[in-house]
Amino acid sequence: MELNRRVAASDASLTGDKADFQNNFKVTPWEVEGDIDYRRLMAQFGTLPITSEIIEKIKKVTGEVHPMLKSQFFFSHRDLDWILNKYDEGEGFYLYTGRGPSGMVHIGHAMPWLFTKYIQEKFDSKLLFQLTDDEKFLQNQDRSKKEIEHYVQENVLDIIAIGFDPDKTKIIVDSRDIGHLYPLAIEIARRITFSTAKSVFGFSNSTNIGMIGFPPLQAAPCFLPSLMEGRPTPVLVPAAIDQDPYWRVTRDIAERLGYYKPAQIHSKFLPGLQKLGKMSSSKPETALLTTDEPEIISKKVSTAFTGGQATISLQRMLGGNPLGCPVFWYLRYLFDTEKESDERLLKCKSGNLLCGECKSDLSKDAQTFLVEFKRRREKARDRADKFTFKGAF
């Protein structure tokens, strides 16, 4: 519908697609800063937008269009059309995604995982889920190994709570499962020059050599399915777009190793509650953590930044800016139906909706979601062994 096209076109308000912000963002696997212009980021990274034709291909299998595709939360890809064609030809694919366990999990982390679960169910795919505890120890100089180990254990509970099929999902912890990763990693490392790694990742003379040598370990699970299946096997990586540099160098050397290039589908970032930057568990006031109690959720939402006017009378007169409002995007991406979100946008812009009403909706919806998620998270403590990777499914 026309409104949806306008919303999609106006998504630039979230991404900072204005002259004032053209150079005011940074996206690397370790840092996401500023008001992100996703169109410029796609051009910078060399990825492609998800087209209506690709969405129709997915719909043929799923029978529907997932809300995260409708809302363009998943917006970019590499070879998504190719992997869908392989599926049509009878060649199934594995899924591979991951998490750097440097802190507790928030809703923004969980969103790509929820979509990954959906793809697993609809395409009957096996999933490798990598926890890069080595990377987070090397990259975070203020984190001890004991702290990282604690977050690994906590993050595993969140991964299981998503609802992945335990018979088709294995969690790889790098330090624990290095024996399965290392033979592939050295094959990959042998084919990537330092010049390439420095150009892609921005390594400098002050970068510790552990970080310089890490990328092949994150690349290795792209090719593990081929070893497990005994033949080249397609792999789809659903993840936030900040992780794309890893797959870029992986794709460059895949065919030289005799494997398919991994395909990707990229998500945006759920904005922080206090501004339109990335939600961060290292800044708990900006994030709704999966372990937050209802009263904490209520407090965080009540103090969230909005796109509203300074006073109620001005809001009634001038209307608000929903596209510049984190509360609106939380509701659009997570809780509102498409119709509800479109109506919310129009009512806000016309002044017929106040920020307090949106905050109340978000607080109630988030509390309902997280109370149920915490229940599943507690039950996950008794199921972790089922997800342990032992070199095969």
C-alpha positions in Angstrom: 0.0 0.0 0.0 1.1 3.6 -0.6 1.6 4.3 3.1 4.0 1.4 3.4 6.0 2.7 0.5 6.1 6.1 2.2 7.2 4.6 5.5 9.9 2.5 3.8 11.1 5.6 1.9 11.0 7.6 5.1 13.0 5.0 7.0 15.9 7.4 6.5 14.7 9.3 9.6 15.8 6.3 11.6 19.0 5.9 9.6 20.0 9.5 9.7 19.7 9.9 5.9 20.0 13.7 5.9 22.8 16.0 4.7 23.6 16.8 8.3 24.3 13.2 9.1 25.9 11.9 6.0 29.2 11.1 7.6 28.0 10.8 11.2 28.0 7.0 11.7 30.4 4.1 12.1 29.6 0.4 11.7 32.3 -2.3 12.4 31.9 -5.8 14.0 32.9 -4.2 17.3 31.5 -0.6 17.1 28.2 0.8 16.0 27.9 4.6 16.5 25.8 7.4 15.2 22.6 7.8 13.1 23.0 5.0 10.6 22.1 5.6 6.9 21.4 2.0 5.8 21.3 2.9 2.1 24.8 4.4 2.3 25.9 1.4 4.5 24.8 -1.0 1.8 26.8 0.9 -0.8 29.8 1.0 1.5 29.7 -2.8 2.2 28.6 -3.8 -1.3 25.4 -5.6 -0.2 22.0 -5.6 -2.0 18.5 -4.6 -0.9 15.9 -7.4 -0.4 13.5 -7.0 -3.3 9.9 -7.8 -3.6 10.8 -10.7 -5.9 13.0 -12.2 -3.2 10.2 -11.8 -0.6 7.8 -13.5 -3.0 10.2 -16.5 -3.3 10.3 -16.8 0.5 6.5 -16.5 0.6 6.1 -19.5 -1.7 7.7 -21.6 1.0 6.4 -20.0 4.1 2.9 -19.0 2.9 3.3 -15.5 4.4 5.6 -12.5 4.7 7.3 -12.4 8.1 6.8 -9.1 10.0 10.5 -8.4 10.1 10.6 -8.5 6.3 7.5 -6.4 6.0 8.9 -3.7 8.3 12.3 -3.9 6.5 14.1 -4.8 9.8 15.8 -7.4 7.5 16.7 -5.3 4.6 19.9 -6.4 2.9 21.5 -9.6 1.6 24.3 -11.4 -0.2 23.1 -14.3 -2.5 19.8 -14.7 -0.8 18.2 -15.2 -4.2 20.8 -17.9 -5.0 20.2 -19.9 -1.9 16.4 -19.8 -2.4 17.0 -21.1 -5.9 19.1 -23.9 -4.6 16.3 -24.7 -2.2 13.8 -24.8 -5.1 16.1 -27.3 -6.8 15.9 -29.6 -3.8 19.2 -28.6 -2.1 18.5 -27.6 1.5 20.6 -25.2 3.5 22.1 -24.8 6.9 21.7 -21.8 9.1 24.6 -20.2 10.9 24.5 -17.2 13.3 26.2 -16.2 16.5 26.7 -14.0 19.5 29.7 -12.4 21.1 29.2 -13.0 24.8 30.4 -9.8 26.3 27.3 -9.1 28.4 23.7 -10.0 29.0 21.2 -10.3 26.1 18.7 -7.6 25.2 15.7 -7.6 22.9 17.8 -6.2 20.0 20.0 -9.3 20.1 17.0 -11.6 20.2 15.2 -10.2 17.2 17.5 -11.8 14.5 17.4 -15.0 16.5 13.6 -15.0 16.4 13.8 -14.6 12.7 16.4 -17.4 12.4 14.0 -19.7 14.4 11.3 -18.9 11.9 13.5 -19.7 8.9 14.6 -22.9 10.7 11.0 -24.0 11.0 9.8 -23.0 7.6 12.8 -24.4 5.6 13.5 -27.3 7.9 17.1 -26.2 8.4 19.8 -27.2 10.8 21.5 -24.4 12.7 25.0 -23.8 14.0 25.0 -21.1 16.7 28.5 -19.8 17.5 29.5 -18.1 20.8 32.8 -16.2 20.1 34.1 -16.1 23.7 37.6 -15.9 22.4 36.9 -12.8 20.4 35.2 -11.0 23.3 38.1 -11.8 25.6 40.6 -10.5 23.1 38.6 -7.4 22.1 37.4 -6.3 25.6 40.5 -5.5 27.6 38.4 -4.9 30.7 36.8 -8.3 30.7 38.4 -11.3 32.4 38.1 -14.9 31.2 35.9 -15.6 34.2 33.5 -12.9 33.2 33.3 -14.0 29.6 32.7 -17.6 30.8 29.8 -16.3 33.0 28.2 -14.5 30.0 28.6 -17.7 27.8 26.5 -19.6 30.4 23.9 -16.9 30.6 23.7 -16.3 26.8 23.2 -20.0 26.2 20.0 -19.8 28.3 18.7 -17.0 26.0 19.6 -18.9 22.9 17.7 -22.0 24.0 14.8 -19.8 25.3 14.2 -18.6 21.7 12.8 -22.0 20.9 15.2 -23.5 18.4 14.7 -27.2 17.6 17.2 -29.1 19.9 17.5 -31.9 17.3 18.5 -29.4 14.6 20.5 -26.8 16.6 24.0 -27.0 18.0 25.8 -24.3 20.0 29.5 -23.9 19.3 31.6 -22.2 22.0 34.9 -21.3 20.4 37.2 -22.1 23.4 35.4 -25.3 24.1 35.0 -26.5 20.5 38.3 -25.2 19.0 39.2 -28.7 17.9 36.4 -28.7 15.4 37.1 -25.1 14.2 40.9 -25.0 14.0 41.5 -27.3 11.0 39.2 -25.2 8.9 40.4 -21.9 10.4 44.0 -22.5 9.3 42.9 -23.4 5.8 41.0 -20.1 5.7 43.8 -18.1 7.4 46.3 -19.3 4.8 44.3 -17.7 2.1 43.7 -14.2 3.7 46.5 -11.7 3.6 47.1 -9.2 6.4 46.7 -6.5 3.8 43.1 -7.7 3.1 42.3 -8.1 6.8 43.7 -4.7 7.6 41.6 -3.1 4.8 38.4 -4.9 5.8 38.6 -4.7 9.6 40.7 -1.6 10.1 43.5 -3.4 12.1 46.4 -1.2 13.1 49.8 -1.4 14.8 48.0 -1.2 18.2 45.6 -4.2 17.5 46.6 -7.2 19.5 47.6 -10.2 17.4 44.8 -12.3 18.8 42.2 -10.1 17.2 44.2 -10.1 13.9 44.1 -13.9 13.9 40.5 -14.2 14.9 38.5 -13.8 11.7 39.1 -17.3 10.3 37.5 -18.8 13.5 34.3 -16.9 12.8 34.5 -18.0 9.2 34.9 -21.7 9.9 31.3 -22.5 10.8 30.4 -21.4 7.2 32.1 -24.6 6.0 31.5 -27.0 8.8 28.2 -28.1 7.2 30.0 -29.2 4.1 32.4 -31.4 6.1 29.5 -32.8 8.1 27.5 -33.6 5.0 30.4 -34.8 2.9 29.6 -32.4 0.1 29.5 -28.6 -0.6 26.4 -27.4 1.4 24.7 -24.0 1.1 24.7 -21.9 4.3 22.6 -18.9 5.1 23.8 -16.4 7.8 21.0 -14.3 9.4 22.7 -11.5 11.4 23.0 -7.8 12.0 24.8 -6.0 9.2 27.8 -5.1 11.4 29.0 -8.7 11.1 29.1 -8.5 7.3 32.9 -7.9 7.1 33.6 -11.4 8.4 31.5 -13.0 5.6 33.0 -10.7 3.0 36.5 -12.1 3.5 35.0 -15.6 3.9 33.2 -15.4 0.5 36.4 -14.3 -1.2 38.2 -17.6 -0.4 35.2 -20.0 -0.3 35.5 -21.4 -3.8 39.3 -21.8 -3.6 38.5 -24.2 -0.7 35.9 -26.0 -2.7 32.9 -24.6 -0.8 29.9 -22.5 -1.6 30.0 -18.8 -0.7 27.9 -18.3 2.4 24.7 -16.3 1.7 23.5 -13.6 4.2 20.5 -11.8 5.2 21.2 -8.7 7.2 19.1 -7.0 9.9 19.2 -3.4 11.1 19.8 -2.5 14.8 17.0 -2.0 17.3 17.6 1.6 18.4 18.5 2.4 22.0 15.8 3.8 24.3 17.7 7.0 24.9 18.6 7.9 21.3 18.6 6.6 17.8 21.8 4.7 18.1 22.3 0.9 18.6 20.8 -0.6 21.8 23.7 -1.7 24.0 23.8 -4.1 27.0 26.9 -2.2 28.1 24.6 0.8 28.6 21.7 -0.9 30.4 19.5 2.3 30.4 19.4 2.1 26.6 18.3 -1.6 26.5 15.5 -3.9 27.6 17.4 -7.0 28.9 15.8 -10.4 28.8 16.4 -10.6 32.6 14.8 -7.2 33.4 12.0 -7.3 36.0 8.7 -5.7 35.0 9.3 -2.6 37.2 12.6 -2.1 35.5 11.1 -2.3 32.1 8.4 0.2 33.1 11.0 2.6 34.4 13.3 2.3 31.3 10.3 2.9 28.9 9.0 5.8 30.9 12.3 7.7 30.6 12.8 6.8 26.9 13.6 9.4 24.3 10.7 10.1 21.9 9.9 12.0 18.7 7.3 14.1 20.5 7.0 17.8 21.1 8.0 19.6 24.3 4.5 20.0 25.5 1.1 18.3 25.0 -0.3 21.4 23.4 2.5 21.6 20.9 2.1 17.9 20.2 -1.6 18.4 19.5 -0.8 21.4 17.3 2.3 20.2 15.4 2.2 16.4 15.7 5.2 14.3 16.5 8.1 12.7 14.6 7.4 8.9 14.8 10.2 8.0 12.4 12.7 9.6 14.8 11.3 7.9 17.9 12.8 4.7 19.4 9.4 3.9 21.0 7.7 3.8 17.6 10.3 1.5 16.2 10.2 -0.9 19.1 6.4 -1.2 18.6 6.7 -1.4 14.8 9.4 -4.0 14.7 8.2 -6.1 17.7 4.7 -5.7 18.8 2.3 -3.8 16.4 0.7 -5.4 13.4 1.3 -3.6 10.1 -2.1 -2.0 10.3 -1.6 -0.9 13.9 1.8 0.6 13.1 0.5 2.5 10.1 -2.3 3.9 12.1 0.1 4.8 15.0 2.3 6.7 12.5 -0.5 8.8 11.1 -2.0 9.6 14.5 1.3 10.7 15.9 2.1 12.9 12.9 -1.4 14.5 13.1 -1.1 15.2 16.8 -3.8 12.7 17.8 -1.5 10.5 19.7 0.6 11.4 22.7 4.0 9.9 23.7 2.6 8.7 27.0 0.2 6.5 25.1 2.9 4.9 23.0 5.1 4.4 26.1 2.2 2.7 27.9 1.7 0.3 25.0 5.4 -0.5 24.8 5.7 -1.0 28.5 2.8 -3.5 28.6 3.9 -5.4 25.5 7.5 -5.6 26.5 6.6 -6.8 30.0 4.3 -9.5 28.6 7.0 -10.7 26.1 9.8 -10.7 28.6 7.9 -12.4 31.5 7.2 -15.3 29.1 10.7 -15.3 27.8 12.2 -15.4 31.3 10.0 -18.4 32.1 11.4 -20.2 29.1 14.9 -19.1 30.0 14.7 -20.7 33.4 13.5 -24.0 31.9 16.5 -23.9 29.5 18.9 -24.6 32.4 17.9 -28.3 32.2 18.2 -28.5 28.4 21.7 -27.1 27.6 23.3 -30.5 27.1 21.0 -31.2 24.1 22.5 -28.2 22.3 26.1 -29.1 22.8 28.1 -29.4 19.6 30.1 -32.7 19.3 31.1 -32.4 15.7 27.8 -33.6 14.2 24.0 -33.5 14.6 
